[in-house]
Amino acid sequence: MNIDALLDERQARIALTCVTEPGCPALSTHLRSEGPSGALAGLSHDQRAADRISALDLAQVLRLAEHDGIRFVAPGDDEWPSHGLPDDIPGLWVRGDGRIPDGEAVAVVGSRAATAYGENVATNFARGLAGLGWTVVSGGAYGIDACAHRGALMEGGPTVAVMAGGLADGDLYPQHHCNLFGQIAETGAMVSMLPPGEHPSRTRFLARNRLTAALSRGVVLVEAASRSGSLNTARQALAMGLPVLAVPGPVTSANSVGPHSLIRDGEASLVTCVADIVAALDQREPACL
């Protein structure tokens, strides 16, 4: 791709999602000082980025997106969240009939290796939140994430899956959840910082966690072992000044270590019901039955 051939800011933003990794440290600086086209030109001085730019077929990326009903949403678009997202995100790829959440959204996350207790809590919390009009945000993974999405769907509410790879059919991870992703797209959306054709990696999962928190008013941590990726989502929320709400579990369970440590250290509020969550997010007194 020839940078000089780019016609507008939108195309430059699309290109940036194709040639940089989510959370690229240099991207935020370039975007703030030079705008999308200037950022693309500035990044071209790095050999690795320059190689990706020269190999980029923007028309092919857009064809892939159109084939699977994927749209690109940029700052300034009606669908872009009004509360603002980190400025190192040039735009988001979205698939589904719903919109990127803007306001009444809460992330429900936790361990992939969830227990029956955690699955029950996540499902019921998500159902209750959806019934109150909240959009449930999670990461589309096995365990707690899947239960959160399914709970919201049971109530007929929208849910948003934030993905660590592209949104084309062949990109979706885990592939075992393709039916679930289809259901999510009917009333909600799948969201990614990456274009179609890209696959998850460890660093991309970490960037996904940050976006999950950024799209939400707060994060509910249901279960998490000491090294669980969902703990990273909670840490990202804390860094953004967002409330983290943790569900207590059996002291004999390894999946209780994460929530209990956040509660013990004063980093998370203990929640035991949907009313606790809503009260913490709205700063009202809880009224659990």
C-alpha positions in Angstrom: 0.0 0.0 0.0 1.2 3.5 -0.9 0.5 5.9 2.0 0.2 8.8 -0.4 -2.7 6.9 -2.1 -4.9 7.1 1.0 -7.8 9.4 0.4 -9.0 10.2 3.9 -8.6 10.0 7.6 -11.0 7.0 7.8 -8.8 4.9 5.5 -5.8 5.8 7.5 -7.4 4.7 10.7 -8.4 1.3 9.1 -4.8 0.9 7.9 -3.5 1.6 11.4 -5.5 -1.3 12.8 -3.9 -3.5 10.1 -0.3 -2.6 10.6 0.0 -2.0 14.4 -0.6 -4.2 17.4 -3.3 -3.1 19.8 -1.8 -1.0 22.5 1.2 0.0 20.4 3.0 2.6 22.6 4.1 4.7 19.7 0.6 4.9 18.2 -1.0 7.0 20.9 1.8 9.6 20.6 1.6 9.8 16.9 -2.2 9.9 16.8 -2.4 12.8 19.3 0.3 14.9 17.6 -0.1 14.0 13.9 -3.6 12.6 13.4 -4.2 9.2 11.6 -2.5 9.9 8.3 0.5 11.5 10.0 0.6 8.6 12.5 0.8 6.1 9.6 3.6 8.1 7.9 5.4 8.4 11.2 5.2 4.7 11.9 6.6 3.9 8.4 10.0 4.9 9.7 10.0 1.7 11.7 11.1 -1.1 9.4 8.7 -3.7 10.7 5.8 -1.3 10.3 7.0 -0.2 6.9 7.1 -3.8 5.7 3.5 -4.3 6.9 2.3 -1.0 5.3 3.9 -1.9 1.9 2.3 -5.3 2.0 -1.2 -4.1 3.0 -4.0 -4.6 0.5 -6.7 -2.3 2.1 -9.3 -3.2 -0.6 -8.9 -6.9 0.3 -9.3 -6.2 4.0 -12.5 -4.3 3.3 -13.8 -7.1 1.0 -13.2 -9.6 3.8 -15.1 -7.4 6.2 -18.0 -6.9 3.9 -18.3 -10.6 3.3 -18.8 -11.4 6.9 -20.9 -8.3 7.8 -18.1 -6.5 9.7 -18.1 -2.7 9.9 -15.4 -0.3 10.9 -16.3 2.3 13.5 -14.1 5.4 14.1 -14.1 8.4 16.5 -16.7 10.8 15.3 -19.1 8.1 14.1 -22.6 7.9 15.7 -21.7 4.5 17.1 -18.4 5.6 18.8 -18.9 5.7 22.6 -19.4 9.2 23.9 -17.5 8.6 27.1 -14.3 8.1 25.1 -11.9 5.3 24.7 -8.1 5.1 25.1 -6.6 7.4 22.4 -4.3 4.6 21.1 -7.3 2.9 19.5 -7.7 4.3 16.0 -11.0 2.5 15.5 -13.0 -0.7 16.2 -14.2 -3.5 14.0 -17.8 -4.5 14.9 -20.0 -7.4 13.8 -23.6 -7.8 14.8 -26.9 -6.0 14.8 -26.2 -4.2 18.1 -23.9 -1.3 18.8 -20.7 -0.7 20.7 -21.9 -0.1 24.3 -22.1 3.5 25.5 -23.0 4.0 29.1 -25.1 1.3 30.7 -22.7 -1.6 30.3 -21.0 -3.9 32.8 -18.2 -6.4 32.3 -18.7 -9.9 33.8 -15.5 -11.9 33.6 -13.8 -14.8 35.2 -12.0 -18.1 34.9 -12.1 -20.3 31.8 -12.0 -23.3 34.1 -15.1 -22.2 36.0 -16.8 -24.3 38.7 -20.5 -25.1 38.7 -20.8 -22.4 41.4 -19.1 -19.8 39.3 -21.1 -20.7 36.2 -24.4 -20.4 38.1 -23.4 -17.0 39.6 -22.3 -15.6 36.3 -25.4 -16.7 34.5 -27.8 -15.4 37.1 -25.9 -12.1 37.5 -25.9 -11.5 33.7 -29.6 -12.4 33.5 -30.4 -10.0 36.2 -28.3 -7.2 34.7 -29.8 -7.7 31.3 -33.3 -7.6 32.8 -32.5 -4.2 34.2 -31.4 -2.9 30.8 -27.6 -3.2 31.2 -25.5 -4.5 28.4 -23.3 -7.4 29.5 -19.7 -7.2 28.2 -17.3 -10.2 28.3 -14.6 -11.9 26.3 -16.3 -14.8 24.5 -14.1 -17.4 26.2 -14.9 -20.6 27.9 -16.2 -20.7 31.4 -17.4 -17.5 33.1 -17.4 -15.4 29.9 -19.6 -17.8 28.0 -22.0 -18.0 31.0 -22.2 -14.2 31.1 -23.1 -14.0 27.5 -25.6 -16.8 27.7 -27.3 -15.3 30.8 -27.8 -12.0 29.0 -29.2 -13.8 26.0 -31.6 -15.8 28.1 -33.1 -12.5 29.2 -33.3 -11.2 25.6 -30.8 -8.5 26.4 -27.8 -7.4 24.3 -24.4 -8.7 25.1 -21.0 -7.7 23.6 -18.1 -10.1 23.1 -14.7 -8.3 22.9 -12.4 -10.5 20.8 -8.7 -10.9 20.7 -8.6 -11.6 17.0 -10.5 -10.6 13.9 -14.2 -11.1 13.5 -14.3 -13.1 10.2 -15.7 -16.6 10.5 -12.3 -18.2 10.3 -10.8 -15.9 13.0 -13.3 -16.4 15.8 -11.9 -17.9 18.9 -12.8 -20.3 20.4 -14.3 -21.9 17.2 -16.4 -24.1 19.5 -18.4 -20.9 20.4 -19.4 -20.1 16.8 -23.1 -20.8 17.6 -22.8 -18.6 20.7 -21.2 -15.8 18.6 -24.0 -16.0 16.1 -26.6 -15.5 18.9 -24.6 -12.6 20.3 -24.6 -10.9 16.9 -28.4 -11.1 16.6 -29.0 -8.7 19.5 -25.6 -7.4 20.4 -22.2 -7.3 18.9 -18.7 -8.7 18.6 -16.0 -6.0 18.9 -12.3 -6.1 18.0 -9.3 -3.8 17.6 -8.1 -6.1 14.8 -9.2 -6.4 11.2 -10.5 -9.6 9.6 -7.8 -12.2 9.0 -6.0 -11.7 12.3 -5.8 -14.3 15.1 -5.4 -14.1 18.9 -2.0 -14.0 20.7 -1.0 -13.5 24.3 -0.5 -9.8 23.9 -3.7 -9.4 22.0 -5.6 -11.1 24.8 -4.1 -8.6 27.2 -5.2 -5.7 24.9 -8.6 -7.3 24.7 -8.9 -7.2 28.5 -8.2 -3.5 28.5 -10.9 -2.8 25.9 -13.4 -5.0 27.8 -12.9 -2.7 30.9 -12.9 0.5 28.8 -16.3 -0.3 27.3 -17.9 -0.9 30.7 -18.9 1.2 33.7 -17.3 -1.4 36.0 -16.0 -5.0 36.1 -17.5 -7.9 38.0 -15.0 -10.7 38.7 -16.8 -13.9 39.4 -14.0 -16.5 39.7 -10.2 -16.2 39.0 -7.2 -18.2 40.0 -4.0 -16.4 41.1 -2.8 -16.3 37.5 -6.1 -15.9 35.7 -6.2 -13.5 32.7 -9.5 -12.1 34.1 -7.5 -10.6 36.9 -5.7 -8.5 34.3 -9.1 -7.2 33.2 -9.8 -6.1 36.8 -6.3 -4.5 37.0 -7.0 -2.6 33.8 -10.3 -1.3 35.2 -8.5 -0.2 38.4 -6.0 1.7 36.3 -8.8 3.5 34.5 -10.5 4.4 37.8 -13.4 2.1 37.2 -15.0 0.1 40.1 -14.1 -3.5 40.4 -16.7 -5.8 42.1 -15.7 -9.3 43.2 -17.8 -12.3 44.1 -16.7 -14.3 47.1 -16.3 -18.0 46.8 -15.4 -21.1 48.8 -12.1 -20.6 50.6 -11.1 -24.1 49.5 -11.4 -23.2 45.8 -8.4 -22.0 43.8 -10.8 -19.9 41.8 -11.6 -17.9 44.8 -8.0 -16.6 45.2 -8.3 -13.7 42.7 -11.6 -12.2 44.0 -10.6 -12.7 47.6 -7.2 -11.0 47.2 -8.8 -8.0 45.6 -11.4 -7.7 48.3 -8.8 -8.2 51.1 -6.5 -5.6 49.6 -9.3 -3.1 49.3 -9.2 -3.0 45.5 -12.6 -4.5 44.9 -16.0 -4.3 46.6 -17.7 -7.5 47.6 -20.9 -8.3 45.7 -23.4 -11.1 46.3 -26.3 -10.1 44.1 -27.3 -8.0 41.2 -28.6 -5.2 43.5 -25.1 -5.0 45.0 -23.6 -4.5 41.5 -26.1 -1.8 40.4 -25.7 0.0 43.7 -21.9 0.1 43.4 -22.1 1.3 39.8 -24.8 3.9 40.6 -23.5 4.6 44.1 -26.8 3.8 45.7 -27.4 1.7 48.8 -27.8 -2.1 47.9 -31.1 -3.8 48.7 -30.6 -7.5 48.2 -33.4 -9.8 49.2 
